[in-house]
C-alpha cells in the first residue's frame, strides 16, 4: 500500500490546480484519474461541436501571468480540442504527469480514523491523510433508461464518451436523443455533413446565439494587456462571467427601450442575454413571460415551418430558468430537408432495437445513435464512489435527503475530505470557482501545517447555518419550479425524480465572502484534532488560528 499526504481524485482543471498548490506546501500528492490524460470535462466531452459558452480568455487559469501571455486563444469561444491542448500545455509546464496515475478509477474511499484508504478499480489500495475530490459537477454521464439499449448493432455513444478518433457522418442516418446544451452543440455540427438526422426532443430549451468569431491580432493584444482588469471584473459579477445582470427591473423600462435592449443582447456574443438581462428576469413571473415571448418570436422568425417552430418553443418553463444552450444556426438546422424533429414527450421512445429505435407510433432505422442525455449533476460523481466517513457512514446515505455541506467544500462526518466542486459551491464560470476553492483548501491545509493539526471536519452547527443560507438564496427563483440538473432532477437516475435545492444560487462574491469570513475568523466553523492527540469530540475541539 502506498502512502501520501493527499490523494486527489480527478485530473481535470480542479485536480490539476490543486496538485500545483499542494506541491508548494511540500506535500506528497497522488492524483488518480480514470481517463488517459488530463482535462476532465475537456478530456471526456469530445463530441462534435463541443466548445465554450464562456469567453475563452475568461475561462482559462488566471494564476500564472506568464501562461496568460504565452497562450493565445484562437476564438472568442474556443472549441474542445483547443481547450484540451491548453490544459495539456499547463500539465506540461508544471510537469504534472509525474504525480498523476491515469487509467485509475477510484472505486472507494474509506476514512480509517487517521486518514483515507482509497481503492482503485484494479484492486490496489492507497492511503493518505487528506482526500480531495476534484470530480466535477457534471461528470457522471447518464444514458437513458430505455429497454433494449444494449441491442443496437451500429455505433452508439453518449456525448461524454465520444471516441477519440471521431466519427464520420457523411451519408449516415443519425439519431440524436436529447436537446440540452450538449445536444444543441452536437445537432448543429452533425447536421452539416449528415445523410439524415432525426432529433428526439423531450423538452425544448430556450437557445440563443453564441456569435462566436476568431480573435484578431488586435483583439489578442488587447486581451493580453487587459487580463488583470478582466479577472477583476469576473470577481465582481454574480456568476464570475464577464456579463452580469442589468440593475433595472423589466417593467421600469418603457416597452420600446426594453425591446431594443433585448435586440442588442440577442445580437451580442455569449451569455449576456441570459445573465446580463434585467435583474428580475428570473424571479418575476410577468417579466419572465415578456422576455420568453421575445425569444419565442426570434425562434418563429428563424424556423420556416410554423409547426416545427412551435415544437421548438418551450411551453413548460420560461427563458433562463434552465441552462440556456448557446447556439450557432441551431434553429436553421430544422429548415434542412434531411432533418426531422420528433416530439419524445408526445411519443416517447419505447425501445432501442438492433437497427434503430421504436416509439409507440413508428419504427426508425439508424446507422448511428447519439445519446446527448446529460449527467447526474452535482452529486452523481460522489454517488459513484463508495465514500465512507467516520464510523463507516456512507456519503450516499448521508446525502440521501439532499447534500449537506459547509461552503460546498466540507461535509459533517467526513474528516479530512475536501471537495473542490462539491454541491453548494458557487458555479457559473467554473474555473473561477475552481481557483477560489483550491486557494481556500490550500490555505486551510497551510493553517493545519502551521498549527500541527491532523484532522479537520465541519462543525454540525456550521453546516446547518450554511444550509439555511443555501435555502434562503434560492427563495423566489422561477428555476425552482422546473425540472433540470439545477434542481437535482434526472429522470434516468433512481432517486432523482423530485426537485430539491441542489445548488448554491447566491452570488459568487457572497460565496467568497463566506469563505473569507471562515478563514479570517480562524476557522471557528471547523473542528480540528491536533497531530499527536487522540481524536476528540469534533463538536467541542477547536484550535485558534
Ligand atoms: P442536459 O441539459 O441534462 O440535457 C439532457 C437532455 O437529454 C435533455 O434534453 C433531456 O430531456 C434529454 N433526455 C434524457 N433522457 C431522455 C430520454 N429517455 N428520452 C428523451 N430525451 C431524454 O445535459 P447536457 O449534457 O445537454 O448539458 C449538461 C450541462 O453540461 C449543461 O447545462 C452545461 O452546463 C454543460 P428532458 O429535458 O429531461 O426532458
Boltz pocket constraint, residues with backbone or C-beta under 6 A from the ligand:
constraints:
  - pocket:
      binder: B
      contacts: [[A, 138], [A, 143], [A, 144], [A, 145], [A, 146], [A, 177], [A, 178], [A, 179], [A, 180], [A, 181], [A, 182], [A, 183], [A, 200], [A, 201], [A, 202], [A, 203], [A, 323], [A, 344], [A, 349], [A, 372], [A, 373], [A, 374], [A, 375], [A, 483], [A, 485], [A, 491], [A, 492]]
      max_distance: 6.0
